[in-house]
Amino acid sequence: MKFGKTLNLLLILVVATFGLLGCNKTEQITISEDESPQVVIVEKYLNAIKDQDVEKAYSLLDSEKLPDKKEFQDSIQKHKLTDFNILKSKQISPNLYKVLVSLKIKNSDNEIVFLAKKNHDQWFIAGNHDSNQDNIEF
């Protein structure tokens, strides 16, 4: 009889543990679903750059505007991104958003606009070439 109670207690602990882990995972999914996909893609891209993960960062770029891979890698390694903060995003069209980001590269603070583009139901980074804030309306 004691063995049966011990086994039941063990099963209850296992089920409770899986239940708690499941709640945690659901919470994480809910948090990421609250963010817009264009902001998420910019965050993924910048985290990959911050982590020096060239392959991942390169895979998040729009295939229509790919830079030379070697130059891209050299740029990431030369200009070490230490921190970033997404400031604002604005819809330009249904498949294109501007995302304003504050970047800390080495000891320098910069604001750069990234373009997030939806292509075949997936979001990609289309460019980040416009650092002139005068022509950007948010």
Residue, then its C-alpha position, 0 to 999 in steps of 0.5 A: m500500500k505504501f508503494g502505491k501512495t509513493l508512486n501516486l505522489l511521484l506521478i503528481l509531482v511529475v504532472a505538476t512539474f510539467g504543468l508548471l513548465g507548460c505555464n512558463k512556456t505559454e507565458q513566454i509565447t504570449i509575451s512574444e505574441d504581444e510584440s508586432p512581427q516587424v519589431v520582433i524581426v528587428e530584435k532578432y537581427l540586432n541580437a544576432i549582430k550583438d552576439q556576433d552570429v553572422e549567419k543568423a543575422y544574414s539569414l534575416l536580411d531580405s534576399e532582394k537587397l543582400p550585401d556582400k557576405k564578407e563585407f557584412q561579416d567584417s562590418i559586424q566584427k569591426h563595429k561591435l554592437t553593445d546595446f540597442n533599444i527599439l524606440k518606435s515603429k511606423q507602418i509605411s504600407p501593409n508589408l513595410y514598416k520603419v523601426l527606429v532603433s537606438l544603438k550603442i556601438k562601442n562608446s557611441d550612441n546612434e539612432i538608425v531606421f531599419l526597414a522591416k519588409k514582409n515577403h511571402d508571409q515572413w518578415f525580413i530586414a530590408g535595410n538600415h541605411d537612413s540614419n538622417q532623422d530629418n526626413i523620418e516622421f514618426 
